């Protein structure tokens, strides 16, 4: 009887799920007055996922990995890149010269 109880406890411990992997969450809001064509790139990757942000629009993504992403925005002939940290909310704004600025807008 005692061996059966010990075996049941051991088996129950092995049936417990492993801790979930850390997930990445990314969020960008377009606070400019015009639509923006951007892309998101993972580290060590040449693939850029296209993202279109309308004025006042938001983009967000949840991923399996908690890595820094690169946001690439095309502003006329100018290409601007920004680093995105997981768990941080960002806002894109534009100054009087048409230069895009990315600022932290608070944690999620």
CNS distance restraints for C-alpha pairs under 8 A (distance, minus, plus):
assign (resid   1 and name CA) (resid   5 and name CA) 6.43 0.50 0.50
assign (resid   2 and name CA) (resid   6 and name CA) 6.34 0.50 0.50
assign (resid   3 and name CA) (resid   7 and name CA) 6.08 0.50 0.50
assign (resid   4 and name CA) (resid   8 and name CA) 6.12 0.50 0.50
assign (resid   5 and name CA) (resid   9 and name CA) 6.30 0.50 0.50
assign (resid   6 and name CA) (resid  10 and name CA) 6.25 0.50 0.50
assign (resid   7 and name CA) (resid  11 and name CA) 6.09 0.50 0.50
assign (resid   8 and name CA) (resid  12 and name CA) 6.04 0.50 0.50
assign (resid   9 and name CA) (resid  13 and name CA) 6.29 0.50 0.50
assign (resid  10 and name CA) (resid  14 and name CA) 6.53 0.50 0.50
assign (resid  11 and name CA) (resid  15 and name CA) 6.31 0.50 0.50
assign (resid  12 and name CA) (resid  16 and name CA) 6.69 0.50 0.50
assign (resid  21 and name CA) (resid  64 and name CA) 7.25 0.50 0.50
assign (resid  21 and name CA) (resid  65 and name CA) 7.73 0.50 0.50
assign (resid  22 and name CA) (resid  64 and name CA) 6.94 0.50 0.50
assign (resid  22 and name CA) (resid  65 and name CA) 6.35 0.50 0.50
assign (resid  22 and name CA) (resid  66 and name CA) 6.09 0.50 0.50
assign (resid  23 and name CA) (resid  62 and name CA) 6.89 0.50 0.50
assign (resid  23 and name CA) (resid  63 and name CA) 5.67 0.50 0.50
assign (resid  23 and name CA) (resid  64 and name CA) 4.77 0.50 0.50
assign (resid  23 and name CA) (resid  65 and name CA) 5.18 0.50 0.50
assign (resid  23 and name CA) (resid  66 and name CA) 5.34 0.50 0.50
assign (resid  24 and name CA) (resid  62 and name CA) 5.58 0.50 0.50
assign (resid  24 and name CA) (resid  63 and name CA) 4.91 0.50 0.50
assign (resid  24 and name CA) (resid  64 and name CA) 6.15 0.50 0.50
assign (resid  24 and name CA) (resid  65 and name CA) 5.26 0.50 0.50
assign (resid  24 and name CA) (resid  66 and name CA) 4.00 0.50 0.50
assign (resid  24 and name CA) (resid  67 and name CA) 6.75 0.50 0.50
assign (resid  24 and name CA) (resid  86 and name CA) 5.19 0.50 0.50
assign (resid  24 and name CA) (resid  87 and name CA) 6.80 0.50 0.50
assign (resid  25 and name CA) (resid  60 and name CA) 7.25 0.50 0.50
assign (resid  25 and name CA) (resid  61 and name CA) 5.73 0.50 0.50
assign (resid  25 and name CA) (resid  62 and name CA) 4.46 0.50 0.50
assign (resid  25 and name CA) (resid  63 and name CA) 6.33 0.50 0.50
assign (resid  25 and name CA) (resid  66 and name CA) 7.48 0.50 0.50
assign (resid  25 and name CA) (resid  86 and name CA) 5.10 0.50 0.50
assign (resid  25 and name CA) (resid  87 and name CA) 5.24 0.50 0.50
assign (resid  25 and name CA) (resid  88 and name CA) 7.80 0.50 0.50
assign (resid  26 and name CA) (resid  60 and name CA) 5.34 0.50 0.50
assign (resid  26 and name CA) (resid  61 and name CA) 5.25 0.50 0.50
assign (resid  26 and name CA) (resid  62 and name CA) 6.49 0.50 0.50
assign (resid  26 and name CA) (resid  84 and name CA) 7.16 0.50 0.50
assign (resid  26 and name CA) (resid  85 and name CA) 7.23 0.50 0.50
assign (resid  26 and name CA) (resid  86 and name CA) 5.41 0.50 0.50
assign (resid  26 and name CA) (resid  87 and name CA) 6.15 0.50 0.50
assign (resid  26 and name CA) (resid  88 and name CA) 6.71 0.50 0.50
assign (resid  26 and name CA) (resid  89 and name CA) 6.91 0.50 0.50
assign (resid  27 and name CA) (resid  58 and name CA) 7.16 0.50 0.50
assign (resid  27 and name CA) (resid  59 and name CA) 5.68 0.50 0.50
assign (resid  27 and name CA) (resid  60 and name CA) 4.23 0.50 0.50
assign (resid  27 and name CA) (resid  61 and name CA) 6.67 0.50 0.50
assign (resid  27 and name CA) (resid  87 and name CA) 7.94 0.50 0.50
assign (resid  27 and name CA) (resid  88 and name CA) 6.99 0.50 0.50
assign (resid  27 and name CA) (resid  89 and name CA) 5.04 0.50 0.50
assign (resid  27 and name CA) (resid  90 and name CA) 6.13 0.50 0.50
assign (resid  28 and name CA) (resid  58 and name CA) 5.73 0.50 0.50
assign (resid  28 and name CA) (resid  59 and name CA) 5.26 0.50 0.50
assign (resid  28 and name CA) (resid  60 and name CA) 6.38 0.50 0.50
assign (resid  28 and name CA) (resid  89 and name CA) 6.15 0.50 0.50
assign (resid  28 and name CA) (resid  90 and name CA) 4.75 0.50 0.50
assign (resid  28 and name CA) (resid  91 and name CA) 5.50 0.50 0.50
assign (resid  28 and name CA) (resid  92 and name CA) 7.12 0.50 0.50
assign (resid  29 and name CA) (resid  53 and name CA) 7.72 0.50 0.50
assign (resid  29 and name CA) (resid  56 and name CA) 6.63 0.50 0.50
assign (resid  29 and name CA) (resid  57 and name CA) 5.78 0.50 0.50
assign (resid  29 and name CA) (resid  58 and name CA) 4.31 0.50 0.50
assign (resid  29 and name CA) (resid  59 and name CA) 6.35 0.50 0.50
assign (resid  29 and name CA) (resid  90 and name CA) 6.29 0.50 0.50
assign (resid  29 and name CA) (resid  91 and name CA) 4.64 0.50 0.50
assign (resid  29 and name CA) (resid  92 and name CA) 6.12 0.50 0.50
assign (resid  30 and name CA) (resid  35 and name CA) 7.93 0.50 0.50
assign (resid  30 and name CA) (resid  36 and name CA) 7.68 0.50 0.50
assign (resid  30 and name CA) (resid  53 and name CA) 6.08 0.50 0.50
assign (resid  30 and name CA) (resid  54 and name CA) 6.76 0.50 0.50
assign (resid  30 and name CA) (resid  55 and name CA) 5.61 0.50 0.50
assign (resid  30 and name CA) (resid  56 and name CA) 5.14 0.50 0.50
assign (resid  30 and name CA) (resid  57 and name CA) 5.45 0.50 0.50
assign (resid  30 and name CA) (resid  58 and name CA) 6.31 0.50 0.50
assign (resid  30 and name CA) (resid  91 and name CA) 5.99 0.50 0.50
assign (resid  30 and name CA) (resid  92 and name CA) 5.02 0.50 0.50
assign (resid  30 and name CA) (resid  93 and name CA) 6.78 0.50 0.50
assign (resid  31 and name CA) (resid  55 and name CA) 6.23 0.50 0.50
assign (resid  31 and name CA) (resid  56 and name CA) 5.28 0.50 0.50
assign (resid  31 and name CA) (resid  57 and name CA) 7.72 0.50 0.50
assign (resid  31 and name CA) (resid  91 and name CA) 6.34 0.50 0.50
assign (resid  31 and name CA) (resid  92 and name CA) 5.55 0.50 0.50
assign (resid  31 and name CA) (resid  93 and name CA) 5.11 0.50 0.50
assign (resid  31 and name CA) (resid  94 and name CA) 7.87 0.50 0.50
assign (resid  32 and name CA) (resid  55 and name CA) 5.74 0.50 0.50
assign (resid  32 and name CA) (resid  56 and name CA) 7.07 0.50 0.50
assign (resid  32 and name CA) (resid  92 and name CA) 6.81 0.50 0.50
assign (resid  32 and name CA) (resid  93 and name CA) 5.10 0.50 0.50
assign (resid  32 and name CA) (resid  94 and name CA) 5.85 0.50 0.50
assign (resid  33 and name CA) (resid  55 and name CA) 5.28 0.50 0.50
assign (resid  33 and name CA) (resid  56 and name CA) 7.68 0.50 0.50
assign (resid  34 and name CA) (resid  54 and name CA) 6.55 0.50 0.50
assign (resid  34 and name CA) (resid  55 and name CA) 5.14 0.50 0.50
assign (resid  35 and name CA) (resid  52 and name CA) 7.11 0.50 0.50
assign (resid  35 and name CA) (resid  53 and name CA) 5.55 0.50 0.50
assign (resid  35 and name CA) (resid  54 and name CA) 4.19 0.50 0.50
assign (resid  35 and name CA) (resid  55 and name CA) 5.34 0.50 0.50
assign (resid  36 and name CA) (resid  52 and name CA) 5.84 0.50 0.50
assign (resid  36 and name CA) (resid  53 and name CA) 5.13 0.50 0.50
assign (resid  36 and name CA) (resid  54 and name CA) 6.38 0.50 0.50
assign (resid  36 and name CA) (resid  55 and name CA) 7.84 0.50 0.50
assign (resid  36 and name CA) (resid  73 and name CA) 7.01 0.50 0.50
assign (resid  36 and name CA) (resid  74 and name CA) 7.17 0.50 0.50
assign (resid  36 and name CA) (resid  75 and name CA) 7.29 0.50 0.50
assign (resid  37 and name CA) (resid  50 and name CA) 7.52 0.50 0.50
assign (resid  37 and name CA) (resid  51 and name CA) 6.21 0.50 0.50
assign (resid  37 and name CA) (resid  52 and name CA) 4.81 0.50 0.50
assign (resid  37 and name CA) (resid  53 and name CA) 6.53 0.50 0.50
assign (resid  37 and name CA) (resid  73 and name CA) 5.92 0.50 0.50
assign (resid  37 and name CA) (resid  74 and name CA) 5.86 0.50 0.50
assign (resid  37 and name CA) (resid  75 and name CA) 7.78 0.50 0.50
assign (resid  38 and name CA) (resid  50 and name CA) 6.03 0.50 0.50
assign (resid  38 and name CA) (resid  51 and name CA) 5.06 0.50 0.50
assign (resid  38 and name CA) (resid  52 and name CA) 6.05 0.50 0.50
assign (resid  38 and name CA) (resid  53 and name CA) 7.58 0.50 0.50
assign (resid  38 and name CA) (resid  71 and name CA) 6.82 0.50 0.50
assign (resid  38 and name CA) (resid  72 and name CA) 5.28 0.50 0.50
assign (resid  38 and name CA) (resid  73 and name CA) 4.02 0.50 0.50
assign (resid  38 and name CA) (resid  74 and name CA) 6.08 0.50 0.50
assign (resid  39 and name CA) (resid  48 and name CA) 5.55 0.50 0.50
assign (resid  39 and name CA) (resid  49 and name CA) 5.17 0.50 0.50
assign (resid  39 and name CA) (resid  50 and name CA) 4.31 0.50 0.50
assign (resid  39 and name CA) (resid  51 and name CA) 5.11 0.50 0.50
assign (resid  39 and name CA) (resid  71 and name CA) 5.79 0.50 0.50
assign (resid  39 and name CA) (resid  72 and name CA) 5.09 0.50 0.50
assign (resid  39 and name CA) (resid  73 and name CA) 6.44 0.50 0.50
assign (resid  40 and name CA) (resid  48 and name CA) 5.37 0.50 0.50
assign (resid  40 and name CA) (resid  49 and name CA) 5.11 0.50 0.50
assign (resid  40 and name CA) (resid  50 and name CA) 6.62 0.50 0.50
assign (resid  40 and name CA) (resid  51 and name CA) 7.18 0.50 0.50
assign (resid  40 and name CA) (resid  69 and name CA) 6.66 0.50 0.50
assign (resid  40 and name CA) (resid  70 and name CA) 5.66 0.50 0.50
assign (resid  40 and name CA) (resid  71 and name CA) 4.81 0.50 0.50
assign (resid  40 and name CA) (resid  72 and name CA) 6.31 0.50 0.50
assign (resid  41 and name CA) (resid  45 and name CA) 6.68 0.50 0.50
assign (resid  41 and name CA) (resid  46 and name CA) 7.18 0.50 0.50
assign (resid  41 and name CA) (resid  47 and name CA) 6.20 0.50 0.50
assign (resid  41 and name CA) (resid  48 and name CA) 4.80 0.50 0.50
assign (resid  41 and name CA) (resid  49 and name CA) 6.51 0.50 0.50
assign (resid  41 and name CA) (resid  69 and name CA) 5.78 0.50 0.50
assign (resid  41 and name CA) (resid  70 and name CA) 5.09 0.50 0.50
assign (resid  41 and name CA) (resid  71 and name CA) 6.62 0.50 0.50
assign (resid  41 and name CA) (resid  72 and name CA) 7.78 0.50 0.50
assign (resid  42 and name CA) (resid  47 and name CA) 7.60 0.50 0.50
assign (resid  42 and name CA) (resid  48 and name CA) 7.81 0.50 0.50
assign (resid  42 and name CA) (resid  67 and name CA) 7.67 0.50 0.50
assign (resid  42 and name CA) (resid  68 and name CA) 7.27 0.50 0.50
assign (resid  42 and name CA) (resid  69 and name CA) 5.10 0.50 0.50
assign (resid  42 and name CA) (resid  70 and name CA) 6.56 0.50 0.50
assign (resid  43 and name CA) (resid  67 and name CA) 7.42 0.50 0.50
assign (resid  43 and name CA) (resid  68 and name CA) 6.95 0.50 0.50
assign (resid  43 and name CA) (resid  69 and name CA) 6.43 0.50 0.50
assign (resid  43 and name CA) (resid  70 and name CA) 7.65 0.50 0.50
assign (resid  51 and name CA) (resid  59 and name CA) 7.70 0.50 0.50
assign (resid  53 and name CA) (resid  57 and name CA) 5.61 0.50 0.50
assign (resid  53 and name CA) (resid  58 and name CA) 6.65 0.50 0.50
assign (resid  53 and name CA) (resid  59 and name CA) 6.96 0.50 0.50
assign (resid  54 and name CA) (resid  58 and name CA) 7.95 0.50 0.50
assign (resid  66 and name CA) (resid  86 and name CA) 6.03 0.50 0.50
assign (resid  67 and name CA) (resid  85 and name CA) 7.12 0.50 0.50
assign (resid  67 and name CA) (resid  86 and name CA) 6.65 0.50 0.50
assign (resid  68 and name CA) (resid  83 and name CA) 6.67 0.50 0.50
assign (resid  68 and name CA) (resid  84 and name CA) 5.60 0.50 0.50
assign (resid  68 and name CA) (resid  85 and name CA) 4.96 0.50 0.50
assign (resid  68 and name CA) (resid  86 and name CA) 6.48 0.50 0.50
assign (resid  69 and name CA) (resid  83 and name CA) 5.92 0.50 0.50
assign (resid  69 and name CA) (resid  84 and name CA) 5.06 0.50 0.50
assign (resid  69 and name CA) (resid  85 and name CA) 6.71 0.50 0.50
assign (resid  69 and name CA) (resid  86 and name CA) 8.00 0.50 0.50
assign (resid  70 and name CA) (resid  81 and name CA) 6.63 0.50 0.50
assign (resid  70 and name CA) (resid  82 and name CA) 5.68 0.50 0.50
assign (resid  70 and name CA) (resid  83 and name CA) 4.74 0.50 0.50
assign (resid  70 and name CA) (resid  84 and name CA) 5.96 0.50 0.50
assign (resid  71 and name CA) (resid  81 and name CA) 5.58 0.50 0.50
assign (resid  71 and name CA) (resid  82 and name CA) 5.04 0.50 0.50
assign (resid  71 and name CA) (resid  83 and name CA) 6.18 0.50 0.50
assign (resid  71 and name CA) (resid  84 and name CA) 6.79 0.50 0.50
assign (resid  72 and name CA) (resid  79 and name CA) 6.95 0.50 0.50
assign (resid  72 and name CA) (resid  80 and name CA) 5.76 0.50 0.50
assign (resid  72 and name CA) (resid  81 and name CA) 4.44 0.50 0.50
assign (resid  72 and name CA) (resid  82 and name CA) 6.47 0.50 0.50
assign (resid  73 and name CA) (resid  79 and name CA) 5.86 0.50 0.50
assign (resid  73 and name CA) (resid  80 and name CA) 5.30 0.50 0.50
assign (resid  73 and name CA) (resid  81 and name CA) 6.33 0.50 0.50
assign (resid  74 and name CA) (resid  78 and name CA) 5.90 0.50 0.50
assign (resid  74 and name CA) (resid  79 and name CA) 4.64 0.50 0.50
assign (resid  74 and name CA) (resid  80 and name CA) 6.39 0.50 0.50
assign (resid  75 and name CA) (resid  79 and name CA) 6.11 0.50 0.50
assign (resid  75 and name CA) (resid  80 and name CA) 7.36 0.50 0.50
assign (resid  75 and name CA) (resid  98 and name CA) 7.78 0.50 0.50
assign (resid  75 and name CA) (resid  99 and name CA) 7.75 0.50 0.50
assign (resid  75 and name CA) (resid 100 and name CA) 7.64 0.50 0.50
assign (resid  80 and name CA) (resid 100 and name CA) 7.49 0.50 0.50
assign (resid  82 and name CA) (resid 102 and name CA) 7.07 0.50 0.50
assign (resid  84 and name CA) (resid  88 and name CA) 7.60 0.50 0.50
assign (resid  84 and name CA) (resid  90 and name CA) 7.97 0.50 0.50
assign (resid  87 and name CA) (resid 107 and name CA) 6.03 0.50 0.50
assign (resid  87 and name CA) (resid 108 and name CA) 5.71 0.50 0.50
assign (resid  88 and name CA) (resid 104 and name CA) 6.92 0.50 0.50
assign (resid  88 and name CA) (resid 105 and name CA) 7.45 0.50 0.50
assign (resid  88 and name CA) (resid 106 and name CA) 6.21 0.50 0.50
assign (resid  88 and name CA) (resid 107 and name CA) 4.58 0.50 0.50
assign (resid  88 and name CA) (resid 108 and name CA) 6.00 0.50 0.50
assign (resid  89 and name CA) (resid 104 and name CA) 5.98 0.50 0.50
assign (resid  89 and name CA) (resid 105 and name CA) 5.09 0.50 0.50
assign (resid  89 and name CA) (resid 106 and name CA) 5.39 0.50 0.50
assign (resid  89 and name CA) (resid 107 and name CA) 5.56 0.50 0.50
assign (resid  89 and name CA) (resid 108 and name CA) 6.20 0.50 0.50
assign (resid  90 and name CA) (resid 102 and name CA) 6.51 0.50 0.50
assign (resid  90 and name CA) (resid 103 and name CA) 5.59 0.50 0.50
assign (resid  90 and name CA) (resid 104 and name CA) 4.57 0.50 0.50
assign (resid  90 and name CA) (resid 105 and name CA) 4.88 0.50 0.50
assign (resid  90 and name CA) (resid 106 and name CA) 7.35 0.50 0.50
assign (resid  91 and name CA) (resid 102 and name CA) 5.66 0.50 0.50
assign (resid  91 and name CA) (resid 103 and name CA) 5.46 0.50 0.50
assign (resid  91 and name CA) (resid 104 and name CA) 6.45 0.50 0.50
assign (resid  91 and name CA) (resid 105 and name CA) 6.00 0.50 0.50
assign (resid  92 and name CA) (resid 100 and name CA) 6.54 0.50 0.50
assign (resid  92 and name CA) (resid 101 and name CA) 5.59 0.50 0.50
assign (resid  92 and name CA) (resid 102 and name CA) 4.62 0.50 0.50
assign (resid  92 and name CA) (resid 103 and name CA) 6.63 0.50 0.50
assign (resid  93 and name CA) (resid 100 and name CA) 5.65 0.50 0.50
assign (resid  93 and name CA) (resid 101 and name CA) 5.21 0.50 0.50
assign (resid  93 and name CA) (resid 102 and name CA) 6.49 0.50 0.50
assign (resid  93 and name CA) (resid 103 and name CA) 7.98 0.50 0.50
assign (resid  94 and name CA) (resid  98 and name CA) 5.70 0.50 0.50
assign (resid  94 and name CA) (resid  99 and name CA) 5.48 0.50 0.50
assign (resid  94 and name CA) (resid 100 and name CA) 4.50 0.50 0.50
assign (resid  94 and name CA) (resid 101 and name CA) 5.94 0.50 0.50
assign (resid  95 and name CA) (resid  99 and name CA) 5.55 0.50 0.50
assign (resid  95 and name CA) (resid 100 and name CA) 6.65 0.50 0.50
assign (resid  95 and name CA) (resid 101 and name CA) 7.51 0.50 0.50
